[in-house]
Amino acid sequence: MSSPSKTPFSSLQAELSFSKYQGLGNDFLMLDGRAASDPNFVFGLTPELVVELCDRRFGVGGDGVILALPPNNGGELRMRIFNADGTEPEMCGNGIRCLARFLADRDGDGPGRTWQIDTLAGRIVPELLPDGTIRVDMGAPFLEPTEVPTTLEKSSAGLPQGDLEVDGESFAVAAAGMGNPHAVIPVPLVEEIDLERFGALLEVHPAFPAKTNVHFVQVLAPDHLVMRVWERGAGPTLACGTGACATLVACHSLGLCERRARLDLPGGPLQIHWDAKSGKVFMDGPAEHVFDAVIPDPRAVAEARSQSVAAAPAAATPSSAPVAAPEIDCATVCTNGCIRPDNCPSAEARARVAALLSGSSLDDLVTLATNTLESRTRARFERDTGLGS
C-alpha cells in the first residue's frame, strides 16, 4: 500500500494516458497499447506501480488495470489484466466487458461489433448490443478438478464438491472454472455471511492451489439468484462476471436454478445463460465510461519544478527593481504543494474569491450565479439564432 510520504507513481517512466471504465461498480483503468511494436509491451507497469495506481486514497483508484495489446495468438488483440494487489489473473468478465466498451468508444464502433480477444483463459468474444450493453461468449466452464484447479473431488452433480472448514465453520462448496477458479457456496441468506472473514480465508484454502474467487449465493427463484463476491487479489467487489457465470453453472448443476437466470450482485444485475447445445456460457451486462486522464511524466514534472525554483527571483531589496517571475503551470508543477508561496501566480485570484465569499450572503451568491447563467444562455441563443446582430 502507498503511504502519505511516498511520491505517487514515482516508478512511471513516461506520461501515462488512461481511461476509467466500470461494470456494475467493478472499475478498471484501461490502457491502449494496440499500436505497440512489441506484443509484450506493458507500459512499464510493475506490480508495485499497479498497487499505487489502484490505491483509492493515494492513487487513481480501481479494482484493476487492463491492457489492450497487440495479438500474439491469432486473435484481434490481447488482453492482460492486473488485480489491485499487482497479481495477474487469467480473466475477468466485468473487465472484458469494460475493455469492449473502451474499444468501441475509442474506434467509433456500433452495435454488432465483435472482438476476438486472447486472454490467459483462452479466446473470449464480446459483442456490442444495440442497447449499449455487452454480451460476452465466455466459452465452456471447466468442471474437472485439475482444470479449476482444486483438490475437491468431482461429484455425481458433475463438478467438484466438498465440505471445507475455516475458522471453526464448515461450508458446502462447489467449484467451477471460467479460466480462473471459483468457489460457489449456496446459503439461505447471503446478507448474514461475514464476507470479510470467510471470503479471505476461503480464498487461500489449500483446496485451491492457485487461490480462488469466493461467491456466496442465495436462490430467490429458479431464474433469479443473488450473490456476494470476494474476488481473488481484490477482496470484496461490487461485481464479478466470471463469478456470476461460475455461480449459475454450479447452481444449475446442483439442481438449484435453470440454465438462464438473472444474478443480482451488489453493483447490479447480470443475465447469464449456460447454453445446453454449445455448452458455452453467455453473459449480458453493462460497461460504462467514467473519465479519461493523464498522469504526467514524473521526470518532466521534477524538471519543470527544478527550473521554476531556479528561475525564481531573490527577495527584492530597496535598491533592486522588481523582477517578474516566470510563468508556471500550477496544475502540473504544484500538484504536491505550491512551489512559490511568496509569489504565487494564483494568489490574487484566490484572494478575490475569498473576499467574495466572505462578503456575500448565500442569497447574494445564488442570485449572482442565476444572473450569470441567464446572461450566458441569452448570449448563446443570440449567437446561434443571429438575433443579436
RODO-2510 file (C-alpha; in nm, 4 decimals, decimal comma):
residues 389
     n   res          X          Y          Z
     1     m     0,0000     0,0000     0,0000
     2     s     0,1119     0,3539    -0,0681
     3     s     0,1966     0,5801     0,2222
     4     p     0,1324     0,9547     0,2553
     5     s     0,5034     1,0308     0,2321
     6     k     0,5514     0,8402    -0,0921
     7     t     0,5528     1,0298    -0,4198
     8     p     0,2668     0,8744    -0,6211
     9     f     0,3571     0,6941    -0,9443
    10     s     0,7291     0,7579    -0,8884
    11     s     0,8167     0,4486    -1,0913
    12     l     0,6443     0,5731    -1,4075
    13     q     0,8835     0,6090    -1,6988
    14     a     0,6706     0,8410    -1,9128
    15     e     0,3369     1,0186    -1,9323
    16     l     0,0525     0,7709    -1,8875
    17     s    -0,2819     0,8255    -2,0620
    18     f    -0,5691     0,6096    -1,9448
    19     s    -0,9464     0,5810    -1,9310
    20     k    -1,1504     0,4592    -1,6391
    21     y    -1,4476     0,2285    -1,7028
    22     q    -1,6812     0,0448    -1,4682
    23     g    -1,9136    -0,2509    -1,4999
    24     l    -2,1652    -0,2746    -1,2147
    25     g    -1,9232    -0,0814    -0,9962
    26     n    -1,6256    -0,3071    -1,0769
    27     d    -1,3851    -0,0378    -1,2033
    28     f    -1,0711    -0,0575    -1,4139
    29     l    -0,8032     0,1659    -1,5609
    30     m    -0,7836     0,0981    -1,9350
    31     l    -0,4594     0,1383    -2,1337
    32     d    -0,4479     0,1153    -2,5143
    33     g    -0,1246    -0,0435    -2,6326
    34     r    -0,2539    -0,1996    -2,9546
    35     a    -0,0182     0,0125    -3,1660
    36     a     0,2920    -0,1017    -2,9804
    37     s     0,5508    -0,2780    -3,1968
    38     d     0,6343    -0,5157    -2,9134
    39     p     0,3470    -0,7538    -2,8278
    40     n     0,4891    -0,7837    -2,4758
    41     f     0,4690    -0,4062    -2,4218
    42     v     0,3201    -0,3318    -2,0772
    43     f     0,3641     0,0473    -2,0363
    44     g     0,6446    -0,0066    -1,7872
    45     l     0,3917    -0,1430    -1,5365
    46     t     0,5206    -0,3291    -1,2352
    47     p     0,3173    -0,4894    -0,9548
    48     e     0,4222    -0,2016    -0,7292
    49     l     0,3006     0,0590    -0,9789
    50     v    -0,0306    -0,1231    -1,0247
    51     v    -0,0818    -0,1142    -0,6472
    52     e    -0,0099     0,2614    -0,6475
    53     l    -0,2476     0,3279    -0,9374
    54     c    -0,5314     0,1249    -0,7829
    55     d    -0,4931     0,2765    -0,4355
    56     r    -0,8180     0,4646    -0,3669
    57     r    -0,6547     0,7123    -0,1283
    58     f    -0,3128     0,7875    -0,2763
    59     g    -0,3704     0,6787    -0,6374
    60     v    -0,6377     0,6872    -0,9053
    61     g    -0,8377     0,4030    -0,7528
    62     g    -0,9626     0,0880    -0,9194
    63     d    -1,0168    -0,2852    -0,8908
    64     g    -0,7530    -0,3438    -1,1564
    65     v    -0,5600    -0,2281    -1,4626
    66     i    -0,6429    -0,3662    -1,8095
    67     l    -0,4138    -0,3502    -2,1132
    68     a    -0,5237    -0,3793    -2,4773
    69     l    -0,2168    -0,5206    -2,6541
    70     p    -0,1140    -0,6482    -2,9986
    71     p    -0,2257    -1,0060    -3,0682
    72     n     0,0129    -1,2957    -3,0116
    73     n    -0,2144    -1,5953    -3,0592
    74     g    -0,4199    -1,5290    -3,3718
    75     g    -0,6824    -1,3008    -3,2218
    76     e    -0,7607    -0,9379    -3,2996
    77     l    -0,5909    -0,8216    -2,9815
    78     r    -0,4716    -0,9474    -2,6479
    79     m    -0,5980    -0,8566    -2,3013
    80     r    -0,3882    -0,8512    -1,9876
    81     i    -0,5371    -0,7628    -1,6510
    82     f    -0,3722    -0,6890    -1,3185
    83     n    -0,5592    -0,7008    -0,9881
    84     a    -0,5379    -0,4183    -0,7383
    85     d    -0,2722    -0,6145    -0,5475
    86     g    -0,0484    -0,6383    -0,8546
    87     t    -0,1216    -1,0034    -0,9346
    88     e    -0,2268    -1,1112    -1,2843
    89     p    -0,5418    -1,3267    -1,3072
    90     e    -0,6359    -1,5299    -1,6116
    91     m    -0,9529    -1,3366    -1,6991
    92     c    -1,2241    -1,1050    -1,5699
    93     g    -1,5783    -1,0983    -1,7034
    94     n    -1,6589    -0,7428    -1,5964
    95     g    -1,3155    -0,6376    -1,7129
    96     i    -1,3564    -0,7730    -2,0641
    97     r    -1,6957    -0,6008    -2,0952
    98     c    -1,5257    -0,2750    -1,9963
    99     l    -1,2497    -0,3455    -2,2482
   100     a    -1,5049    -0,3978    -2,5275
   101     r    -1,6857    -0,0732    -2,4410
   102     f    -1,3475     0,1053    -2,4258
   103     l    -1,2517    -0,0256    -2,7713
   104     a    -1,5906     0,0679    -2,9185
   105     d    -1,5690     0,4211    -2,7793
   106     r    -1,2079     0,4572    -2,8982
   107     d    -1,2729     0,3326    -3,2514
   108     g    -1,6303     0,4542    -3,3047
   109     d    -1,7760     0,1040    -3,3413
   110     g    -2,1514     0,0429    -3,3453
   111     p    -2,3875    -0,2398    -3,2426
   112     g    -2,2989    -0,5830    -3,3754
   113     r    -1,9244    -0,5304    -3,3450
   114     t    -1,7413    -0,8293    -3,2001
   115     w    -1,3808    -0,8663    -3,0888
   116     q    -1,1642    -1,1785    -3,0899
   117     i    -0,9686    -1,1229    -2,7683
   118     d    -0,6962    -1,3572    -2,6485
   119     t    -0,6604    -1,3925    -2,2711
   120     l    -0,4753    -1,6252    -2,0362
   121     a    -0,8081    -1,8123    -2,0167
   122     g    -0,8252    -1,8543    -2,3951
   123     r    -1,0200    -1,6747    -2,6692
   124     i    -1,3104    -1,4599    -2,5420
   125     v    -1,5556    -1,2899    -2,7795
   126     p    -1,7549    -0,9882    -2,6569
   127     e    -2,0260    -0,8258    -2,8713
   128     l    -2,1702    -0,4742    -2,8554
   129     l    -2,5512    -0,4948    -2,8351
   130     p    -2,7979    -0,2330    -2,9676
   131     d    -2,8822    -0,1090    -2,6153
   132     g    -2,5153    -0,0367    -2,5459
   133     t    -2,4615    -0,3341    -2,3176
   134     i    -2,2052    -0,6061    -2,3877
   135     r    -2,2718    -0,9759    -2,4459
   136     v    -1,9715    -1,1968    -2,3870
   137     d    -1,9229    -1,5511    -2,5113
   138     m    -1,7316    -1,6800    -2,2093
   139     g    -1,6768    -2,0280    -2,3510
   140     a    -1,7485    -2,3558    -2,1744
   141     p    -1,6878    -2,3865    -1,7996
   142     f    -1,4108    -2,6054    -1,6597
   143     l    -1,5558    -2,8724    -1,4341
   144     e    -1,2685    -3,1170    -1,3951
   145     p    -1,0831    -3,0685    -1,0644
   146     t    -0,7429    -3,0340    -1,2322
   147     e    -0,8779    -2,7676    -1,4668
   148     v    -1,0268    -2,5436    -1,1958
   149     p    -0,7794    -2,6188    -1,0230
   150     t    -0,8929    -2,7725    -0,6930
   151     t    -0,8286    -3,0781    -0,4823
   152     l    -1,2040    -3,1222    -0,4312
   153     e    -1,3287    -3,4411    -0,5927
   154     k    -1,5831    -3,4456    -0,8739
   155     s    -1,9284    -3,5446    -0,7502
   156     s    -2,2332    -3,7016    -0,9130
   157     a    -2,3513    -3,3465    -0,9904
   158     g    -2,0738    -3,3227    -1,2495
   159     l    -1,8449    -3,0721    -1,0767
   160     p    -1,6006    -3,0677    -0,7840
   161     q    -1,7711    -3,0596    -0,4434
   162     g    -1,6804    -3,0931    -0,0796
   163     d    -1,7052    -2,9543     0,2718
   164     l    -1,4368    -2,7039     0,3707
   165     e    -1,3751    -2,5795     0,7229
   166     v    -1,2392    -2,2323     0,8011
   167     d    -1,2213    -2,0596     1,1378
   168     g    -1,4413    -2,3237     1,3002
   169     e    -1,7184    -2,3043     1,0376
   170     s    -1,7949    -2,5664     0,7715
   171     f    -1,9153    -2,4765     0,4201
   172     a    -2,0514    -2,6973     0,1424
   173     v    -1,8501    -2,5765    -0,1573
   174     a    -1,8913    -2,6387    -0,5296
   175     a    -1,6073    -2,5407    -0,7623
   176     a    -1,6091    -2,4326    -1,1257
   177     g    -1,3576    -2,2683    -1,3547
   178     m    -1,4138    -1,9950    -1,6107
   179     g    -1,0464    -1,9761    -1,6988
   180     n    -0,9991    -1,8718    -1,3363
   181     p    -1,1046    -2,0640    -1,0219
   182     h    -1,4312    -2,0095    -0,8357
   183     a    -1,5751    -2,1467    -0,5131
   184     v    -1,9566    -2,1269    -0,5021
   185     i    -2,1387    -2,1646    -0,1708
   186     p    -2,5230    -2,1719    -0,1607
   187     v    -2,6560    -2,0221     0,1631
   188     p    -3,0045    -1,9374     0,2983
   189     l    -2,9281    -1,5633     0,3349
   190     v    -2,6243    -1,4010     0,1756
   191     e    -2,6571    -1,0888     0,3908
   192     e    -2,5852    -1,2911     0,7035
   193     i    -2,2445    -1,4058     0,5756
   194     d    -1,9342    -1,2379     0,7179
   195     l    -1,7727    -1,1885     0,3768
   196     e    -1,4593    -1,0166     0,5062
   197     r    -1,3905    -1,3052     0,7421
   198     f    -1,4800    -1,6116     0,5379
   199     g    -1,4023    -1,4781     0,1904
   200     a    -1,0425    -1,4034     0,2860
   201     l    -0,9954    -1,7460     0,4465
   202     l    -1,1538    -1,9466     0,1654
   203     e    -0,9535    -1,7576    -0,1000
   204     v    -0,6322    -1,9133     0,0322
   205     h    -0,7717    -2,2514     0,1378
   206     p    -0,5361    -2,5400     0,0482
   207     a    -0,8146    -2,6973    -0,1577
   208     f    -0,7433    -2,4265    -0,4180
   209     p    -0,3716    -2,4336    -0,5032
   210     a    -0,3985    -2,1208    -0,7247
   211     k    -0,6222    -1,9487    -0,4671
   212     t    -0,9847    -1,8826    -0,5644
   213     n    -1,2633    -1,6319    -0,6049
   214     v    -1,5362    -1,6906    -0,3470
   215     h    -1,9106    -1,6465    -0,4042
   216     f    -2,1952    -1,6865    -0,1568
   217     v    -2,5280    -1,7276    -0,3374
   218     q    -2,8932    -1,7288    -0,2345
   219     v    -3,1622    -1,8728    -0,4625
   220     l    -3,4646    -1,6422    -0,4799
   221     a    -3,6282    -1,8330    -0,7671
   222     p    -3,5153    -2,0820    -1,0348
   223     d    -3,4388    -1,7864    -1,2635
   224     h    -3,3247    -1,5355    -1,0010
   225     l    -3,0180    -1,5565    -0,7774
   226     v    -2,8466    -1,3054    -0,5514
   227     m    -2,4763    -1,3303    -0,4720
   228     r    -2,1880    -1,1610    -0,2920
   229     v    -1,8326    -1,1617    -0,4204
   230     w    -1,4900    -1,1997    -0,2666
   231     e    -1,2530    -1,1541    -0,5598
   232     r    -0,9128    -1,3191    -0,5582
   233     g    -0,6484    -1,0489    -0,5234
   234     a    -0,9024    -0,7698    -0,4745
   235     g    -1,1276    -0,8609    -0,1815
   236     p    -1,4975    -0,7627    -0,1720
   237     t    -1,6070    -0,6213    -0,5077
   238     l    -1,9399    -0,4999    -0,6382
   239     a    -1,9453    -0,7491    -0,9237
   240     c    -1,7578    -1,0369    -1,0853
   241     g    -1,8571    -1,1507    -1,4344
   242     t    -1,6706    -1,4813    -1,4375
   243     g    -1,8017    -1,5385    -1,0853
   244     a    -2,1613    -1,4881    -1,1952
   245     c    -2,1066    -1,7389    -1,4770
   246     a    -1,9474    -1,9937    -1,2444
   247     t    -2,2255    -1,9417    -0,9902
   248     l    -2,5000    -2,0140    -1,2427
   249     v    -2,3129    -2,3215    -1,3685
   250     a    -2,2690    -2,4532    -1,0145
   251     c    -2,6249    -2,3800    -0,9054
   252     h    -2,7738    -2,5396    -1,2191
   253     s    -2,5518    -2,8462    -1,1747
   254     l    -2,6779    -2,8754    -0,8168
   255     g    -3,0407    -2,8511    -0,9348
   256     l    -3,0975    -2,5099    -0,7751
   257     c    -3,1696    -2,2979    -1,0844
   258     e    -3,2392    -2,3002    -1,4556
   259     r    -2,9824    -2,2593    -1,7318
   260     r    -3,0792    -1,8960    -1,7793
   261     a    -3,1122    -1,6627    -1,4825
   262     r    -3,0669    -1,3127    -1,3517
   263     l    -2,7916    -1,2822    -1,0951
   264     d    -2,8059    -0,9816    -0,8645
   265     l    -2,4671    -0,8597    -0,7454
   266     p    -2,4065    -0,5628    -0,5126
   267     g    -2,3349    -0,3443    -0,8169
   268     g    -2,6382    -0,4561    -1,0190
   269     p    -2,7753    -0,7490    -1,2231
   270     l    -2,6194    -0,9692    -1,4899
   271     q    -2,8062    -1,2001    -1,7268
   272     i    -2,6301    -1,5381    -1,7522
   273     h    -2,7168    -1,8208    -1,9936
   274     w    -2,5492    -2,1635    -1,9996
   275     d    -2,6404    -2,2885    -2,3459
   276     a    -2,7198    -2,6592    -2,3455
   277     k    -2,6362    -2,7139    -2,7139
   278     s    -2,2947    -2,5467    -2,7326
   279     g    -2,2002    -2,5819    -2,3670
   280     k    -2,0911    -2,2191    -2,3645
   281     v    -2,1815    -1,9580    -2,1053
   282     f    -2,3048    -1,6157    -2,2216
   283     m    -2,3061    -1,3047    -2,0068
   284     d    -2,5017    -0,9828    -2,0775
   285     g    -2,4263    -0,6704    -1,8779
   286     p    -2,3344    -0,3022    -1,8821
   287     a    -1,9991    -0,1275    -1,9093
   288     e    -1,9680     0,2496    -1,8860
   289     h    -1,7072     0,5177    -1,9352
   290     v    -1,6175     0,7135    -1,6201
   291     f    -1,3403     0,9545    -1,7242
   292     d    -1,0172     0,9983    -1,9206
   293     a    -0,6999     1,1298    -1,7618
   294     v    -0,3245     1,1684    -1,7946
   295     i    -0,0632     1,1102    -1,5267
   296     p     0,2335     1,3378    -1,6100
   297     d     0,5823     1,2006    -1,6577
   298     p     0,7290     1,2481    -1,3074
   299     r     1,0694     1,3266    -1,4586
   300     a     0,9234     1,6137    -1,6625
   301     v     0,7377     1,7445    -1,3586
   302     a     1,0535     1,7287    -1,1485
   303     e     1,2490     1,9081    -1,4207
   304     a     0,9844     2,1817    -1,4517
   305     r     0,9767     2,2195    -1,0749
   306     s     1,3562     2,2482    -1,0643
   307     q     1,3639     2,5063    -1,3436
   308     s     1,0898     2,7128    -1,1801
   309     v     1,2660     2,7143    -0,8451
   310     a     1,5980     2,8015    -1,0058
   311     a     1,4416     3,0842    -1,2071
   312     a     1,2517     3,2334    -0,9112
   313     p     1,3962     3,5796    -0,8210
   314     a     1,5652     3,6505    -0,4918
   315     a     1,3763     3,8656    -0,2391
   316     a     1,3678     4,2269    -0,3582
   317     t     1,5776     4,4881    -0,1733
   318     p     1,5176     4,8658    -0,1671
   319     s     1,7872     4,9118    -0,4311
   320     s     1,6742     4,6390    -0,6684
   321     a     1,3993     4,6616    -0,9286
   322     p     1,1190     4,4006    -0,9144
   323     v     1,1776     4,1038    -1,1397
   324     a     0,8790     3,9300    -1,2987
   325     a     0,8556     3,5659    -1,2019
   326     p     0,8474     3,3191    -1,4897
   327     e     0,5148     3,1647    -1,5838
   328     i     0,4478     2,8203    -1,4387
   329     d     0,1719     2,5658    -1,4854
   330     c     0,0372     2,5366    -1,1316
   331     a    -0,1874     2,2432    -1,2201
   332     t     0,1153     2,0325    -1,3198
   333     v     0,4108     2,1626    -1,1219
   334     c     0,2335     2,2347    -0,7927
   335     t     0,0439     1,9062    -0,7597
   336     n     0,2311     1,8284    -0,4382
   337     g     0,2052     2,1826    -0,2972
   338     c     0,2744     2,5417    -0,4014
   339     i     0,6415     2,5848    -0,5001
   340     r     0,6277     2,9660    -0,4854
   341     p     0,4196     3,0552    -0,1760
   342     d     0,5751     3,4055    -0,1513
   343     n     0,4871     3,4921    -0,5114
   344     c     0,2050     3,2580    -0,6118
   345     p     0,0561     3,3396    -0,9561
   346     s    -0,2909     3,2384    -0,8409
   347     a    -0,2813     3,4132    -0,5021
   348     e    -0,4609     3,7275    -0,6263
   349     a    -0,7426     3,5278    -0,7861
   350     r    -0,7854     3,3168    -0,4743
   351     a    -0,7917     3,6273    -0,2589
   352     r    -1,0700     3,7788    -0,4739
   353     v    -1,2729     3,4576    -0,4403
   354     a    -1,2223     3,4541    -0,0634
   355     a    -1,3300     3,8186    -0,0384
   356     l    -1,6408     3,7497    -0,2473
   357     l    -1,7390     3,4514    -0,0331
   358     s    -1,6805     3,6297     0,2973
   359     g    -1,8623     3,9473     0,1911
   360     s    -2,1700     3,7879     0,0309
   361     s    -2,4670     3,6069     0,1735
   362     l    -2,5901     3,2782     0,0326
   363     d    -2,8834     3,4566    -0,1333
   364     d    -2,6424     3,7024    -0,2977
   365     l    -2,4321     3,4180    -0,4364
   366     v    -2,7374     3,2312    -0,5687
   367     t    -2,8627     3,5498    -0,7387
   368     l    -2,5191     3,6137    -0,8906
   369     a    -2,4985     3,2589    -1,0261
   370     t    -2,8523     3,2743    -1,1666
   371     n    -2,7938     3,6079    -1,3389
   372     t    -2,4636     3,4863    -1,4822
   373     l    -2,6226     3,1677    -1,6174
   374     e    -2,9114     3,3619    -1,7708
   375     s    -2,6771     3,6074    -1,9389
   376     r    -2,4621     3,3277    -2,0851
   377     t    -2,7675     3,1393    -2,2062
   378     r    -2,9082     3,4551    -2,3688
   379     a    -2,5743     3,5261    -2,5349
   380     r    -2,5514     3,1737    -2,6798
   381     f    -2,9116     3,1929    -2,8035
   382     e    -2,8499     3,5255    -2,9747
   383     r    -2,5285     3,3966    -3,1274
   384     d    -2,6861     3,0790    -3,2624
   385     t    -3,0030     3,2465    -3,3950
   386     g    -2,8430     3,5671    -3,5190
   387     l    -3,0852     3,7811    -3,3163
   388     g    -2,8029     3,9750    -3,1597
   389     s    -2,6585     4,1001    -3,4887
***
